[in-house]
């Protein structure tokens, strides 16, 4: 049995929690929790390793995904167990990112530093290669429906993105007391979509779940379930599901407003509803973005990408880009504003702005190729 001390974990600002026990203890924990081990095989002198540690591992989205699906380890390949593990898993470059099952078998491997999205993609590939849901399905259909087996079955389904609500609902329907530790664990694992009965049960037992796990676990499940319901709303073009996801994000109040604005923008942008998109974008700009040059730039660019030919939105994007340029002063903000002016038929204004932006880029020894190309296309007209 592993003591709580031997698998103490290091939490950094919502990022990946790293296990501090031995590799043998990690294998035992992987078997107990039905997870793979994710191992960051690094050295202290490796620059890309340091960049991942500083920029990728602390990312909250990375942390949410990896903490839910893996036992995470950082192992210096030149110290303690490192040299033996380096030989065993043929580590020849740093960082090497290993995914190992409970028996010590290598399931998946990647080399080189990854940004947050790239590391999550690598983790998803590893989970797909370790699909054990079929094994648990056989056990479940054979009548083995004790809480431990059901929980492992749900985890196996969730890890590879297969539907798990039916199994969770079947189990919970036969339970008289949902507040037991075993049943709370199944409610937590079964909370995959906000538009479900299990989500409501999850909220009903909020205090018990936070006491059993943590506030962070509770909020992470709320966030993940609302995101999945939003994705379903997009898939089926169902505005009622959008509203339900947004309403239920109130259970994670720190994220509620951000979720409301971002999902409105994406939903109405991808469904082509320019009128509702413009209302949502103006609300977001006035209540959240304000004078933030980075956010102004992003909103202007997003608006043009969705509705390039809509006059009202292109005019709105022009105002955003101008404000971003004035507040931020970056060469790329001049380039965006010049691009939008050109798109809106304001060629003389575009030329003036692009020349200023090119001068600014030259002052900072930045590449001026995009400015040159745009100016040439405008001046040749």
C-alpha positions in Angstrom: 0.0 0.0 0.0 1.3 3.5 -0.9 1.4 6.0 1.9 0.1 9.5 1.3 3.6 10.8 1.9 5.1 8.7 -0.8 2.9 10.1 -3.5 2.8 13.7 -2.4 2.3 15.9 -5.5 3.5 19.3 -6.5 0.8 21.7 -7.7 1.8 24.9 -9.6 -0.9 27.5 -10.3 -3.4 25.0 -11.8 -0.8 23.2 -13.9 0.4 19.6 -13.9 0.7 18.0 -10.5 3.9 15.9 -10.3 4.2 12.7 -8.3 7.3 12.6 -6.1 7.5 8.9 -5.2 9.7 6.2 -6.9 8.9 4.7 -10.3 7.8 1.5 -8.6 5.4 3.5 -6.5 4.1 5.3 -9.5 3.4 1.9 -11.2 1.4 0.8 -8.2 -0.6 4.0 -8.2 -1.2 3.7 -11.9 -2.7 0.3 -11.3 -4.8 1.5 -8.4 -6.2 4.5 -10.3 -6.4 2.9 -13.7 -4.1 5.5 -15.3 -1.0 5.7 -17.5 2.2 7.3 -16.2 3.3 10.4 -18.0 7.0 10.9 -17.6 8.9 14.0 -18.5 12.4 12.6 -19.1 14.7 15.7 -18.8 18.1 16.9 -17.8 19.0 20.1 -15.8 21.0 21.5 -18.7 18.4 21.1 -21.4 17.0 24.4 -22.7 13.8 23.0 -24.3 13.1 21.1 -21.0 13.3 24.4 -19.1 10.9 26.1 -21.5 8.3 23.3 -21.1 8.7 23.5 -17.3 8.1 27.3 -17.5 5.5 27.6 -20.2 3.7 24.3 -20.8 3.5 22.4 -17.5 2.0 25.3 -15.5 -0.8 25.9 -18.1 -4.2 25.3 -16.5 -5.7 23.5 -19.5 -2.7 21.2 -19.6 -3.0 20.6 -15.8 -6.7 19.8 -16.0 -6.1 17.2 -18.8 -3.0 15.6 -17.4 -4.1 15.5 -13.7 -7.3 13.8 -14.7 -5.8 11.2 -17.0 -2.2 10.4 -15.9 0.2 9.8 -13.0 2.7 12.6 -13.8 6.4 12.3 -13.1 9.5 14.4 -13.8 12.7 12.3 -13.9 16.2 13.7 -14.3 17.8 11.2 -16.6 21.2 11.8 -15.1 20.3 11.2 -11.4 18.9 8.5 -9.1 16.6 6.2 -11.2 17.1 8.3 -14.3 20.0 6.4 -15.9 18.3 3.0 -15.6 15.0 4.4 -17.0 16.9 6.1 -19.8 18.3 2.8 -20.9 15.0 0.9 -20.4 13.0 3.4 -22.5 15.8 4.3 -25.0 15.9 8.0 -24.1 18.4 9.6 -26.5 17.0 13.2 -26.7 15.6 15.8 -24.2 13.0 16.2 -23.3 11.6 12.8 -24.1 7.9 12.4 -23.2 7.0 8.9 -22.2 3.6 7.3 -21.6 3.9 4.0 -19.6 1.2 1.6 -18.5 0.9 -0.1 -15.0 3.1 -3.0 -16.1 5.9 -0.7 -17.2 5.2 -1.2 -20.9 5.9 1.9 -23.1 2.6 2.9 -24.7 3.5 6.1 -26.5 6.5 8.4 -26.8 7.4 11.8 -28.1 10.6 13.9 -28.2 11.1 17.6 -28.1 9.4 20.4 -26.3 5.7 20.9 -26.9 3.4 23.9 -26.5 0.3 23.3 -24.4 -1.9 22.2 -27.3 0.8 20.0 -28.6 1.3 18.2 -25.3 -2.4 17.6 -24.9 -2.6 16.2 -28.4 0.3 13.8 -27.5 -1.5 12.8 -24.4 -4.7 12.1 -26.3 -2.8 9.9 -28.7 -1.4 7.9 -25.8 -4.9 7.4 -24.3 -6.2 6.1 -27.6 -3.4 3.5 -27.7 -4.3 2.4 -24.2 -8.0 1.8 -24.7 -9.1 -0.8 -22.1 -12.8 0.0 -22.2 -13.4 -3.3 -24.1 -12.0 -5.3 -21.2 -14.2 -3.6 -18.7 -17.2 -3.8 -21.0 -16.9 -7.6 -21.0 -16.6 -7.7 -17.2 -19.6 -5.3 -16.9 -21.8 -7.4 -19.3 -20.8 -10.5 -17.4 -22.4 -9.0 -14.3 -19.3 -7.6 -12.5 -20.9 -4.3 -11.5 -19.2 -3.5 -8.1 -18.3 0.2 -7.6 -14.6 -0.3 -8.3 -15.2 -2.0 -11.6 -17.8 0.5 -12.7 -15.5 3.4 -11.8 -12.6 1.9 -13.8 -15.0 1.3 -16.7 -16.1 4.9 -16.7 -12.5 6.1 -16.5 -11.5 3.9 -19.4 -14.4 5.2 -21.5 -13.8 8.8 -20.7 -10.1 8.6 -21.4 -10.6 7.6 -25.0 -13.7 9.9 -25.5 -16.3 7.2 -25.6 -19.8 7.8 -24.1 -20.1 6.9 -20.5 -23.3 8.5 -19.3 -25.4 5.3 -19.9 -23.2 3.2 -17.7 -23.0 5.8 -14.9 -26.8 6.2 -15.0 -27.5 2.5 -14.9 -25.3 2.1 -11.8 -26.6 5.1 -10.0 -30.3 4.3 -10.6 -29.9 1.2 -8.4 -28.3 3.1 -5.5 -30.3 4.2 -2.4 -27.6 6.5 -0.9 -25.7 8.6 -3.4 -23.6 10.3 -0.7 -21.3 7.3 -0.1 -17.6 7.7 -1.1 -17.9 5.1 -3.8 -21.0 6.6 -5.3 -19.6 10.2 -5.1 -16.5 8.9 -7.1 -18.9 7.5 -9.8 -20.9 10.8 -9.9 -17.6 12.7 -10.3 -16.4 10.5 -13.1 -19.8 10.3 -14.7 -20.1 14.1 -14.9 -19.1 14.6 -18.5 -21.9 16.8 -19.9 -23.8 19.7 -18.3 -27.1 18.7 -20.0 -27.5 15.5 -17.9 -29.1 14.2 -14.7 -25.7 13.3 -13.3 -24.5 16.9 -13.6 -27.5 17.9 -11.4 -26.6 15.2 -8.9 -23.0 16.4 -9.0 -24.2 19.9 -8.1 -26.5 18.5 -5.4 -23.5 16.9 -3.6 -21.1 19.8 -4.2 -20.0 20.2 -0.6 -19.5 16.4 -0.2 -17.5 16.3 -3.4 -15.3 19.2 -2.4 -14.7 17.6 0.9 -13.8 14.3 -0.7 -11.6 15.8 -3.5 -11.1 19.5 -3.7 -12.6 22.7 -4.9 -10.3 22.5 -8.0 -11.6 19.1 -8.9 -15.2 20.3 -8.6 -14.6 23.3 -10.8 -12.6 21.3 -13.3 -15.6 18.9 -13.8 -18.0 21.8 -14.1 -15.8 23.4 -16.7 -15.3 20.2 -18.7 -19.0 19.3 -18.7 -20.1 22.8 -19.8 -17.5 22.8 -22.6 -18.7 19.4 -23.8 -22.3 20.6 -23.8 -21.2 23.7 -25.7 -19.5 21.5 -28.3 -22.7 19.5 -28.7 -24.6 22.7 -29.2 -22.2 23.6 -32.0 -22.4 20.2 -33.6 -26.2 20.2 -33.6 -26.7 23.9 -34.1 -28.8 23.9 -30.9 -29.0 27.3 -29.2 -30.9 25.9 -26.2 -27.9 23.7 -25.4 -25.7 26.8 -25.7 -27.8 28.6 -23.2 -27.9 25.6 -20.9 -24.1 25.3 -20.9 -23.8 29.0 -20.2 -26.3 28.9 -17.4 -24.7 25.9 -15.7 -21.3 27.5 -15.7 -22.6 29.7 -12.9 -21.4 26.9 -10.6 -17.9 28.0 -11.5 -18.4 31.8 -11.0 -14.8 32.8 -11.7 -15.1 31.4 -15.2 -18.8 32.2 -15.9 -18.5 35.6 -17.6 -15.5 34.5 -19.7 -17.3 31.4 -20.8 -20.5 33.3 -21.7 -18.6 35.7 -24.0 -16.3 33.2 -25.6 -19.0 30.7 -26.3 -21.4 33.3 -27.8 -18.6 34.6 -30.1 -17.7 31.1 -31.2 -21.3 29.8 -31.6 -22.7 32.8 -33.5 -19.5 33.0 -35.5 -19.5 29.4 -36.6 -23.2 29.3 -37.2 -23.1 32.4 -39.4 -25.5 34.5 -37.3 -23.9 37.9 -37.9 -26.5 40.0 -36.0 -26.2 38.0 -32.8 -22.4 37.8 -33.2 -22.1 41.6 -33.4 -24.3 42.0 -30.3 -22.1 39.5 -28.5 -18.8 41.1 -29.7 -19.9 44.6 -28.8 -20.9 43.4 -25.3 -17.6 41.6 -24.9 -15.6 44.6 -26.1 -17.3 47.1 -23.7 -17.4 44.9 -20.6 -14.2 42.8 -20.8 -11.8 44.0 -23.6 -12.0 47.7 -23.0 -8.5 49.2 -23.7 -6.6 45.9 -23.6 -4.6 46.0 -26.9 -4.0 42.3 -27.1 -7.7 41.4 -26.6 -8.7 44.2 -29.0 -6.4 42.7 -31.7 -7.7 39.2 -31.1 -11.4 40.3 -31.3 -10.8 42.3 -34.5 -9.0 39.4 -36.1 -11.7 36.9 -35.0 -14.5 39.1 -36.3 -12.9 39.4 -39.7 -12.2 35.7 -40.0 -15.9 34.9 -39.3 -17.6 37.7 -41.3 -15.2 39.2 -43.8 -17.9 40.4 -46.2 -20.4 41.8 -43.6 -20.2 45.6 -43.7 -21.3 46.2 -40.1 -18.8 43.7 -38.7 -15.9 44.9 -40.8 -16.6 48.4 -39.7 -16.6 47.3 -36.1 -13.4 45.3 -36.6 -11.8 48.4 -38.1 -12.6 50.4 -34.9 -11.2 47.7 -32.7 -8.0 47.4 -34.8 -7.4 51.1 -34.7 -7.8 51.2 -30.9 -5.5 48.2 -30.5 -2.9 50.0 -32.6 -3.2 53.2 -30.6 -3.0 51.4 -27.3 -0.5 48.7 -28.2 1.7 50.2 -30.8 3.1 46.9 -32.0 4.0 46.4 -35.7 1.5 43.5 -36.1 -1.3 45.8 -34.8 -0.4 48.3 -37.5 -0.4 45.4 -40.0 -3.9 44.2 -38.9 -5.4 47.8 -39.0 -3.8 48.4 -42.5 -5.2 45.1 -43.7 -8.7 45.9 -42.5 -8.6 49.4 -44.0 -7.6 47.8 -47.3 -10.4 45.3 -47.1 -12.9 48.1 -46.4 -11.7 50.0 -49.5 -9.8 52.8 -47.6 -6.7 52.4 -49.6 -5.0 55.8 -49.0 -5.5 55.4 -45.2 -4.2 51.8 -45.4 -1.0 52.9 -47.2 -0.3 55.6 -44.6 -0.8 53.2 -41.7 1.2 50.4 -43.3 4.2 52.7 -44.0 4.2 53.8 -40.3 4.0 50.1 -39.3 6.8 49.2 -41.6 9.0 52.0 -40.1 8.2 50.7 -36.6 9.1 47.2 -37.6 12.4 48.4 -39.1 13.2 50.3 -35.8 12.9 47.0 -34.0 14.8 44.9 -36.6 11.6 43.0 -37.4 10.8 41.4 -40.8 8.9 43.8 -43.0 7.9 41.3 -45.8 4.2 41.4 -45.1 4.2 45.2 -45.0 6.1 45.4 -48.3 3.7 42.9 -50.0 0.6 44.8 -48.9 2.0 48.2 -49.9 3.0 46.9 -53.3 -0.5 45.5 -53.9 -2.0 48.8 -52.9 0.4 51.1 -54.7 0.1 49.1 -58.0 -3.7 49.8 -58.1 
